[in-house]
Amino acid sequence: MNINQAVEKFKLLFDWTPVSVSYPSPKYMDYSDKGHVLLGYQVRVRYRHHGMREYLFTYDEEKLGMVSQERALNNAIKFYEKTMQKIH
């Protein structure tokens, strides 16, 4: 590998171009004491050079009450729409 090929390969580390994105879906976890619990909303993004990444938009109504379930979903939808605009 020559220096130009090495530089081009290095540049790919910073290229996070999305090629696909999934619409937000609820993410649940089963607990022995609480049962089936909603953790938040998940968005999966596939990047050209970095594979699949999952983003979780959690909510917190019980502890601090800073992020409601509706707000978490809204944040996930905004992220989805913003990512969709980057796909070409």
Phi and psi restraints in degrees (range 20) as a CNS / XPLOR table:
assign (resid 1 and name C) (resid 2 and name N)
       (resid 2 and name CA) (resid 2 and name C) 1.0 -87.1 20.0 2
assign (resid 2 and name N) (resid 2 and name CA)
       (resid 2 and name C) (resid 3 and name N) 1.0 177.1 20.0 2
assign (resid 2 and name C) (resid 3 and name N)
       (resid 3 and name CA) (resid 3 and name C) 1.0 -65.3 20.0 2
assign (resid 3 and name N) (resid 3 and name CA)
       (resid 3 and name C) (resid 4 and name N) 1.0 -36.2 20.0 2
assign (resid 3 and name C) (resid 4 and name N)
       (resid 4 and name CA) (resid 4 and name C) 1.0 -66.3 20.0 2
assign (resid 4 and name N) (resid 4 and name CA)
       (resid 4 and name C) (resid 5 and name N) 1.0 -40.0 20.0 2
assign (resid 4 and name C) (resid 5 and name N)
       (resid 5 and name CA) (resid 5 and name C) 1.0 -66.3 20.0 2
assign (resid 5 and name N) (resid 5 and name CA)
       (resid 5 and name C) (resid 6 and name N) 1.0 -38.7 20.0 2
assign (resid 5 and name C) (resid 6 and name N)
       (resid 6 and name CA) (resid 6 and name C) 1.0 -65.1 20.0 2
assign (resid 6 and name N) (resid 6 and name CA)
       (resid 6 and name C) (resid 7 and name N) 1.0 -41.1 20.0 2
assign (resid 6 and name C) (resid 7 and name N)
       (resid 7 and name CA) (resid 7 and name C) 1.0 -64.7 20.0 2
assign (resid 7 and name N) (resid 7 and name CA)
       (resid 7 and name C) (resid 8 and name N) 1.0 -43.8 20.0 2
assign (resid 7 and name C) (resid 8 and name N)
       (resid 8 and name CA) (resid 8 and name C) 1.0 -62.8 20.0 2
assign (resid 8 and name N) (resid 8 and name CA)
       (resid 8 and name C) (resid 9 and name N) 1.0 -41.0 20.0 2
assign (resid 8 and name C) (resid 9 and name N)
       (resid 9 and name CA) (resid 9 and name C) 1.0 -65.5 20.0 2
assign (resid 9 and name N) (resid 9 and name CA)
       (resid 9 and name C) (resid 10 and name N) 1.0 -38.9 20.0 2
assign (resid 9 and name C) (resid 10 and name N)
       (resid 10 and name CA) (resid 10 and name C) 1.0 -63.3 20.0 2
assign (resid 10 and name N) (resid 10 and name CA)
       (resid 10 and name C) (resid 11 and name N) 1.0 -39.0 20.0 2
assign (resid 10 and name C) (resid 11 and name N)
       (resid 11 and name CA) (resid 11 and name C) 1.0 -61.7 20.0 2
assign (resid 11 and name N) (resid 11 and name CA)
       (resid 11 and name C) (resid 12 and name N) 1.0 -30.5 20.0 2
assign (resid 11 and name C) (resid 12 and name N)
       (resid 12 and name CA) (resid 12 and name C) 1.0 -64.0 20.0 2
assign (resid 12 and name N) (resid 12 and name CA)
       (resid 12 and name C) (resid 13 and name N) 1.0 -24.0 20.0 2
assign (resid 12 and name C) (resid 13 and name N)
       (resid 13 and name CA) (resid 13 and name C) 1.0 -60.1 20.0 2
assign (resid 13 and name N) (resid 13 and name CA)
       (resid 13 and name C) (resid 14 and name N) 1.0 -27.0 20.0 2
assign (resid 13 and name C) (resid 14 and name N)
       (resid 14 and name CA) (resid 14 and name C) 1.0 -103.3 20.0 2
assign (resid 14 and name N) (resid 14 and name CA)
       (resid 14 and name C) (resid 15 and name N) 1.0 1.7 20.0 2
assign (resid 14 and name C) (resid 15 and name N)
       (resid 15 and name CA) (resid 15 and name C) 1.0 -94.8 20.0 2
assign (resid 15 and name N) (resid 15 and name CA)
       (resid 15 and name C) (resid 16 and name N) 1.0 97.4 20.0 2
assign (resid 15 and name C) (resid 16 and name N)
       (resid 16 and name CA) (resid 16 and name C) 1.0 -106.1 20.0 2
assign (resid 16 and name N) (resid 16 and name CA)
       (resid 16 and name C) (resid 17 and name N) 1.0 51.8 20.0 2
assign (resid 16 and name C) (resid 17 and name N)
       (resid 17 and name CA) (resid 17 and name C) 1.0 -75.9 20.0 2
assign (resid 17 and name N) (resid 17 and name CA)
       (resid 17 and name C) (resid 18 and name N) 1.0 119.7 20.0 2
assign (resid 17 and name C) (resid 18 and name N)
       (resid 18 and name CA) (resid 18 and name C) 1.0 -76.6 20.0 2
assign (resid 18 and name N) (resid 18 and name CA)
       (resid 18 and name C) (resid 19 and name N) 1.0 144.0 20.0 2
assign (resid 18 and name C) (resid 19 and name N)
       (resid 19 and name CA) (resid 19 and name C) 1.0 -114.3 20.0 2
assign (resid 19 and name N) (resid 19 and name CA)
       (resid 19 and name C) (resid 20 and name N) 1.0 -20.2 20.0 2
assign (resid 19 and name C) (resid 20 and name N)
       (resid 20 and name CA) (resid 20 and name C) 1.0 -157.1 20.0 2
assign (resid 20 and name N) (resid 20 and name CA)
       (resid 20 and name C) (resid 21 and name N) 1.0 156.5 20.0 2
assign (resid 20 and name C) (resid 21 and name N)
       (resid 21 and name CA) (resid 21 and name C) 1.0 -147.8 20.0 2
assign (resid 21 and name N) (resid 21 and name CA)
       (resid 21 and name C) (resid 22 and name N) 1.0 141.7 20.0 2
assign (resid 21 and name C) (resid 22 and name N)
       (resid 22 and name CA) (resid 22 and name C) 1.0 -98.6 20.0 2
assign (resid 22 and name N) (resid 22 and name CA)
       (resid 22 and name C) (resid 23 and name N) 1.0 148.0 20.0 2
assign (resid 22 and name C) (resid 23 and name N)
       (resid 23 and name CA) (resid 23 and name C) 1.0 -65.6 20.0 2
assign (resid 23 and name N) (resid 23 and name CA)
       (resid 23 and name C) (resid 24 and name N) 1.0 147.2 20.0 2
assign (resid 23 and name C) (resid 24 and name N)
       (resid 24 and name CA) (resid 24 and name C) 1.0 -55.4 20.0 2
assign (resid 24 and name N) (resid 24 and name CA)
       (resid 24 and name C) (resid 25 and name N) 1.0 135.6 20.0 2
assign (resid 24 and name C) (resid 25 and name N)
       (resid 25 and name CA) (resid 25 and name C) 1.0 -129.9 20.0 2
assign (resid 25 and name N) (resid 25 and name CA)
       (resid 25 and name C) (resid 26 and name N) 1.0 148.5 20.0 2
assign (resid 25 and name C) (resid 26 and name N)
       (resid 26 and name CA) (resid 26 and name C) 1.0 -66.8 20.0 2
assign (resid 26 and name N) (resid 26 and name CA)
       (resid 26 and name C) (resid 27 and name N) 1.0 142.6 20.0 2
assign (resid 26 and name C) (resid 27 and name N)
       (resid 27 and name CA) (resid 27 and name C) 1.0 -117.0 20.0 2
assign (resid 27 and name N) (resid 27 and name CA)
       (resid 27 and name C) (resid 28 and name N) 1.0 122.2 20.0 2
assign (resid 27 and name C) (resid 28 and name N)
       (resid 28 and name CA) (resid 28 and name C) 1.0 -115.0 20.0 2
assign (resid 28 and name N) (resid 28 and name CA)
       (resid 28 and name C) (resid 29 and name N) 1.0 157.1 20.0 2
assign (resid 28 and name C) (resid 29 and name N)
       (resid 29 and name CA) (resid 29 and name C) 1.0 -137.4 20.0 2
assign (resid 29 and name N) (resid 29 and name CA)
       (resid 29 and name C) (resid 30 and name N) 1.0 142.1 20.0 2
assign (resid 29 and name C) (resid 30 and name N)
       (resid 30 and name CA) (resid 30 and name C) 1.0 -96.5 20.0 2
assign (resid 30 and name N) (resid 30 and name CA)
       (resid 30 and name C) (resid 31 and name N) 1.0 126.1 20.0 2
assign (resid 30 and name C) (resid 31 and name N)
       (resid 31 and name CA) (resid 31 and name C) 1.0 -115.8 20.0 2
assign (resid 31 and name N) (resid 31 and name CA)
       (resid 31 and name C) (resid 32 and name N) 1.0 147.0 20.0 2
assign (resid 31 and name C) (resid 32 and name N)
       (resid 32 and name CA) (resid 32 and name C) 1.0 -68.6 20.0 2
assign (resid 32 and name N) (resid 32 and name CA)
       (resid 32 and name C) (resid 33 and name N) 1.0 -31.4 20.0 2
assign (resid 32 and name C) (resid 33 and name N)
       (resid 33 and name CA) (resid 33 and name C) 1.0 -94.9 20.0 2
assign (resid 33 and name N) (resid 33 and name CA)
       (resid 33 and name C) (resid 34 and name N) 1.0 -27.4 20.0 2
assign (resid 33 and name C) (resid 34 and name N)
       (resid 34 and name CA) (resid 34 and name C) 1.0 -109.4 20.0 2
assign (resid 34 and name N) (resid 34 and name CA)
       (resid 34 and name C) (resid 35 and name N) 1.0 -15.5 20.0 2
assign (resid 34 and name C) (resid 35 and name N)
       (resid 35 and name CA) (resid 35 and name C) 1.0 85.6 20.0 2
assign (resid 35 and name N) (resid 35 and name CA)
       (resid 35 and name C) (resid 36 and name N) 1.0 -146.0 20.0 2
assign (resid 35 and name C) (resid 36 and name N)
       (resid 36 and name CA) (resid 36 and name C) 1.0 -81.9 20.0 2
assign (resid 36 and name N) (resid 36 and name CA)
       (resid 36 and name C) (resid 37 and name N) 1.0 109.2 20.0 2
assign (resid 36 and name C) (resid 37 and name N)
       (resid 37 and name CA) (resid 37 and name C) 1.0 -119.3 20.0 2
assign (resid 37 and name N) (resid 37 and name CA)
       (resid 37 and name C) (resid 38 and name N) 1.0 132.9 20.0 2
assign (resid 37 and name C) (resid 38 and name N)
       (resid 38 and name CA) (resid 38 and name C) 1.0 -75.5 20.0 2
assign (resid 38 and name N) (resid 38 and name CA)
       (resid 38 and name C) (resid 39 and name N) 1.0 123.1 20.0 2
assign (resid 38 and name C) (resid 39 and name N)
       (resid 39 and name CA) (resid 39 and name C) 1.0 -88.9 20.0 2
assign (resid 39 and name N) (resid 39 and name CA)
       (resid 39 and name C) (resid 40 and name N) 1.0 -34.2 20.0 2
assign (resid 39 and name C) (resid 40 and name N)
       (resid 40 and name CA) (resid 40 and name C) 1.0 160.6 20.0 2
assign (resid 40 and name N) (resid 40 and name CA)
       (resid 40 and name C) (resid 41 and name N) 1.0 -152.9 20.0 2
assign (resid 40 and name C) (resid 41 and name N)
       (resid 41 and name CA) (resid 41 and name C) 1.0 -122.7 20.0 2
assign (resid 41 and name N) (resid 41 and name CA)
       (resid 41 and name C) (resid 42 and name N) 1.0 134.2 20.0 2
assign (resid 41 and name C) (resid 42 and name N)
       (resid 42 and name CA) (resid 42 and name C) 1.0 -109.0 20.0 2
assign (resid 42 and name N) (resid 42 and name CA)
       (resid 42 and name C) (resid 43 and name N) 1.0 137.7 20.0 2
assign (resid 42 and name C) (resid 43 and name N)
       (resid 43 and name CA) (resid 43 and name C) 1.0 -125.0 20.0 2
assign (resid 43 and name N) (resid 43 and name CA)
       (resid 43 and name C) (resid 44 and name N) 1.0 128.7 20.0 2
assign (resid 43 and name C) (resid 44 and name N)
       (resid 44 and name CA) (resid 44 and name C) 1.0 -104.9 20.0 2
assign (resid 44 and name N) (resid 44 and name CA)
       (resid 44 and name C) (resid 45 and name N) 1.0 131.9 20.0 2
assign (resid 44 and name C) (resid 45 and name N)
       (resid 45 and name CA) (resid 45 and name C) 1.0 -124.8 20.0 2
assign (resid 45 and name N) (resid 45 and name CA)
       (resid 45 and name C) (resid 46 and name N) 1.0 130.0 20.0 2
assign (resid 45 and name C) (resid 46 and name N)
       (resid 46 and name CA) (resid 46 and name C) 1.0 -101.5 20.0 2
assign (resid 46 and name N) (resid 46 and name CA)
       (resid 46 and name C) (resid 47 and name N) 1.0 126.0 20.0 2
assign (resid 46 and name C) (resid 47 and name N)
       (resid 47 and name CA) (resid 47 and name C) 1.0 -102.9 20.0 2
assign (resid 47 and name N) (resid 47 and name CA)
       (resid 47 and name C) (resid 48 and name N) 1.0 149.2 20.0 2
assign (resid 47 and name C) (resid 48 and name N)
       (resid 48 and name CA) (resid 48 and name C) 1.0 -55.9 20.0 2
assign (resid 48 and name N) (resid 48 and name CA)
       (resid 48 and name C) (resid 49 and name N) 1.0 -45.1 20.0 2
assign (resid 48 and name C) (resid 49 and name N)
       (resid 49 and name CA) (resid 49 and name C) 1.0 -113.1 20.0 2
assign (resid 49 and name N) (resid 49 and name CA)
       (resid 49 and name C) (resid 50 and name N) 1.0 -0.5 20.0 2
assign (resid 49 and name C) (resid 50 and name N)
       (resid 50 and name CA) (resid 50 and name C) 1.0 -127.3 20.0 2
assign (resid 50 and name N) (resid 50 and name CA)
       (resid 50 and name C) (resid 51 and name N) 1.0 6.1 20.0 2
assign (resid 50 and name C) (resid 51 and name N)
       (resid 51 and name CA) (resid 51 and name C) 1.0 73.6 20.0 2
assign (resid 51 and name N) (resid 51 and name CA)
       (resid 51 and name C) (resid 52 and name N) 1.0 -157.3 20.0 2
assign (resid 51 and name C) (resid 52 and name N)
       (resid 52 and name CA) (resid 52 and name C) 1.0 -88.1 20.0 2
assign (resid 52 and name N) (resid 52 and name CA)
       (resid 52 and name C) (resid 53 and name N) 1.0 136.9 20.0 2
assign (resid 52 and name C) (resid 53 and name N)
       (resid 53 and name CA) (resid 53 and name C) 1.0 -129.5 20.0 2
assign (resid 53 and name N) (resid 53 and name CA)
       (resid 53 and name C) (resid 54 and name N) 1.0 143.8 20.0 2
assign (resid 53 and name C) (resid 54 and name N)
       (resid 54 and name CA) (resid 54 and name C) 1.0 -113.5 20.0 2
assign (resid 54 and name N) (resid 54 and name CA)
       (resid 54 and name C) (resid 55 and name N) 1.0 133.5 20.0 2
assign (resid 54 and name C) (resid 55 and name N)
       (resid 55 and name CA) (resid 55 and name C) 1.0 -116.6 20.0 2
assign (resid 55 and name N) (resid 55 and name CA)
       (resid 55 and name C) (resid 56 and name N) 1.0 130.5 20.0 2
assign (resid 55 and name C) (resid 56 and name N)
       (resid 56 and name CA) (resid 56 and name C) 1.0 -114.0 20.0 2
assign (resid 56 and name N) (resid 56 and name CA)
       (resid 56 and name C) (resid 57 and name N) 1.0 124.6 20.0 2
assign (resid 56 and name C) (resid 57 and name N)
       (resid 57 and name CA) (resid 57 and name C) 1.0 -104.8 20.0 2
assign (resid 57 and name N) (resid 57 and name CA)
       (resid 57 and name C) (resid 58 and name N) 1.0 100.9 20.0 2
assign (resid 57 and name C) (resid 58 and name N)
       (resid 58 and name CA) (resid 58 and name C) 1.0 -87.1 20.0 2
assign (resid 58 and name N) (resid 58 and name CA)
       (resid 58 and name C) (resid 59 and name N) 1.0 162.9 20.0 2
assign (resid 58 and name C) (resid 59 and name N)
       (resid 59 and name CA) (resid 59 and name C) 1.0 -124.6 20.0 2
assign (resid 59 and name N) (resid 59 and name CA)
       (resid 59 and name C) (resid 60 and name N) 1.0 161.3 20.0 2
assign (resid 59 and name C) (resid 60 and name N)
       (resid 60 and name CA) (resid 60 and name C) 1.0 -147.0 20.0 2
assign (resid 60 and name N) (resid 60 and name CA)
       (resid 60 and name C) (resid 61 and name N) 1.0 72.6 20.0 2
assign (resid 60 and name C) (resid 61 and name N)
       (resid 61 and name CA) (resid 61 and name C) 1.0 -85.3 20.0 2
assign (resid 61 and name N) (resid 61 and name CA)
       (resid 61 and name C) (resid 62 and name N) 1.0 -26.2 20.0 2
assign (resid 61 and name C) (resid 62 and name N)
       (resid 62 and name CA) (resid 62 and name C) 1.0 -83.3 20.0 2
assign (resid 62 and name N) (resid 62 and name CA)
       (resid 62 and name C) (resid 63 and name N) 1.0 -40.3 20.0 2
assign (resid 62 and name C) (resid 63 and name N)
       (resid 63 and name CA) (resid 63 and name C) 1.0 -86.4 20.0 2
assign (resid 63 and name N) (resid 63 and name CA)
       (resid 63 and name C) (resid 64 and name N) 1.0 -73.6 20.0 2
assign (resid 63 and name C) (resid 64 and name N)
       (resid 64 and name CA) (resid 64 and name C) 1.0 -100.9 20.0 2
assign (resid 64 and name N) (resid 64 and name CA)
       (resid 64 and name C) (resid 65 and name N) 1.0 -19.3 20.0 2
assign (resid 64 and name C) (resid 65 and name N)
       (resid 65 and name CA) (resid 65 and name C) 1.0 69.6 20.0 2
assign (resid 65 and name N) (resid 65 and name CA)
       (resid 65 and name C) (resid 66 and name N) 1.0 25.4 20.0 2
assign (resid 65 and name C) (resid 66 and name N)
       (resid 66 and name CA) (resid 66 and name C) 1.0 -85.3 20.0 2
assign (resid 66 and name N) (resid 66 and name CA)
       (resid 66 and name C) (resid 67 and name N) 1.0 -29.6 20.0 2
assign (resid 66 and name C) (resid 67 and name N)
       (resid 67 and name CA) (resid 67 and name C) 1.0 -128.1 20.0 2
assign (resid 67 and name N) (resid 67 and name CA)
       (resid 67 and name C) (resid 68 and name N) 1.0 112.9 20.0 2
assign (resid 67 and name C) (resid 68 and name N)
       (resid 68 and name CA) (resid 68 and name C) 1.0 -78.0 20.0 2
assign (resid 68 and name N) (resid 68 and name CA)
       (resid 68 and name C) (resid 69 and name N) 1.0 166.9 20.0 2
assign (resid 68 and name C) (resid 69 and name N)
       (resid 69 and name CA) (resid 69 and name C) 1.0 -61.6 20.0 2
assign (resid 69 and name N) (resid 69 and name CA)
       (resid 69 and name C) (resid 70 and name N) 1.0 -40.2 20.0 2
assign (resid 69 and name C) (resid 70 and name N)
       (resid 70 and name CA) (resid 70 and name C) 1.0 -65.3 20.0 2
assign (resid 70 and name N) (resid 70 and name CA)
       (resid 70 and name C) (resid 71 and name N) 1.0 -39.0 20.0 2
assign (resid 70 and name C) (resid 71 and name N)
       (resid 71 and name CA) (resid 71 and name C) 1.0 -66.8 20.0 2
assign (resid 71 and name N) (resid 71 and name CA)
       (resid 71 and name C) (resid 72 and name N) 1.0 -40.6 20.0 2
assign (resid 71 and name C) (resid 72 and name N)
       (resid 72 and name CA) (resid 72 and name C) 1.0 -61.7 20.0 2
assign (resid 72 and name N) (resid 72 and name CA)
       (resid 72 and name C) (resid 73 and name N) 1.0 -44.2 20.0 2
assign (resid 72 and name C) (resid 73 and name N)
       (resid 73 and name CA) (resid 73 and name C) 1.0 -63.7 20.0 2
assign (resid 73 and name N) (resid 73 and name CA)
       (resid 73 and name C) (resid 74 and name N) 1.0 -42.8 20.0 2
assign (resid 73 and name C) (resid 74 and name N)
       (resid 74 and name CA) (resid 74 and name C) 1.0 -61.9 20.0 2
assign (resid 74 and name N) (resid 74 and name CA)
       (resid 74 and name C) (resid 75 and name N) 1.0 -42.0 20.0 2
assign (resid 74 and name C) (resid 75 and name N)
       (resid 75 and name CA) (resid 75 and name C) 1.0 -62.5 20.0 2
assign (resid 75 and name N) (resid 75 and name CA)
       (resid 75 and name C) (resid 76 and name N) 1.0 -41.3 20.0 2
assign (resid 75 and name C) (resid 76 and name N)
       (resid 76 and name CA) (resid 76 and name C) 1.0 -65.1 20.0 2
assign (resid 76 and name N) (resid 76 and name CA)
       (resid 76 and name C) (resid 77 and name N) 1.0 -41.4 20.0 2
assign (resid 76 and name C) (resid 77 and name N)
       (resid 77 and name CA) (resid 77 and name C) 1.0 -65.2 20.0 2
assign (resid 77 and name N) (resid 77 and name CA)
       (resid 77 and name C) (resid 78 and name N) 1.0 -42.3 20.0 2
assign (resid 77 and name C) (resid 78 and name N)
       (resid 78 and name CA) (resid 78 and name C) 1.0 -61.9 20.0 2
assign (resid 78 and name N) (resid 78 and name CA)
       (resid 78 and name C) (resid 79 and name N) 1.0 -42.0 20.0 2
assign (resid 78 and name C) (resid 79 and name N)
       (resid 79 and name CA) (resid 79 and name C) 1.0 -63.3 20.0 2
assign (resid 79 and name N) (resid 79 and name CA)
       (resid 79 and name C) (resid 80 and name N) 1.0 -43.6 20.0 2
assign (resid 79 and name C) (resid 80 and name N)
       (resid 80 and name CA) (resid 80 and name C) 1.0 -58.2 20.0 2
assign (resid 80 and name N) (resid 80 and name CA)
       (resid 80 and name C) (resid 81 and name N) 1.0 -49.2 20.0 2
assign (resid 80 and name C) (resid 81 and name N)
       (resid 81 and name CA) (resid 81 and name C) 1.0 -64.1 20.0 2
assign (resid 81 and name N) (resid 81 and name CA)
       (resid 81 and name C) (resid 82 and name N) 1.0 -41.0 20.0 2
assign (resid 81 and name C) (resid 82 and name N)
       (resid 82 and name CA) (resid 82 and name C) 1.0 -64.5 20.0 2
assign (resid 82 and name N) (resid 82 and name CA)
       (resid 82 and name C) (resid 83 and name N) 1.0 -40.4 20.0 2
assign (resid 82 and name C) (resid 83 and name N)
       (resid 83 and name CA) (resid 83 and name C) 1.0 -68.1 20.0 2
assign (resid 83 and name N) (resid 83 and name CA)
       (resid 83 and name C) (resid 84 and name N) 1.0 -39.3 20.0 2
assign (resid 83 and name C) (resid 84 and name N)
       (resid 84 and name CA) (resid 84 and name C) 1.0 -59.0 20.0 2
assign (resid 84 and name N) (resid 84 and name CA)
       (resid 84 and name C) (resid 85 and name N) 1.0 -36.0 20.0 2
assign (resid 84 and name C) (resid 85 and name N)
       (resid 85 and name CA) (resid 85 and name C) 1.0 -66.1 20.0 2
assign (resid 85 and name N) (resid 85 and name CA)
       (resid 85 and name C) (resid 86 and name N) 1.0 -24.5 20.0 2
assign (resid 85 and name C) (resid 86 and name N)
       (resid 86 and name CA) (resid 86 and name C) 1.0 -84.2 20.0 2
assign (resid 86 and name N) (resid 86 and name CA)
       (resid 86 and name C) (resid 87 and name N) 1.0 -12.4 20.0 2
assign (resid 86 and name C) (resid 87 and name N)
       (resid 87 and name CA) (resid 87 and name C) 1.0 -82.9 20.0 2
assign (resid 87 and name N) (resid 87 and name CA)
       (resid 87 and name C) (resid 88 and name N) 1.0 128.2 20.0 2
